[in-house]
Amino acid sequence: MEDIRRYAIIELKDIVNIDNELIQSRSLRVTADGKKTYVTWNGDTPECISALGVDIYGHNEMLNILGSLEWC
């Protein structure tokens, strides 16, 4: 089965609860208000993401979200 890239938008304050391998780089992309960021992974949703109860997005959905004014 092919791995599918998944994304989750999380509160920036919750980044301390995320497994390091999910963090894309040392400089996180955050929303214009500085309150949210996102993480990405392949395959099953990691427990650290499930525990946050956030929505999970596919690649095209996330591209649309990141193109919005909230992420500029």
HUHUDA-V974258 format. One record per helix or strand of 3 or more residues. SS is the DSSP state (2 for helix, 1 for strand). FROM is the first residue (numbers start at 1). TO is the last residue. Records with the same first field share a line. If there is no record, write none. Layout:
SS: FROM-TO / FROM-TO
This chain:
1: 5-11 / 36-42
2: 12-17 / 20-22 / 47-50 / 59-66 / 69-71
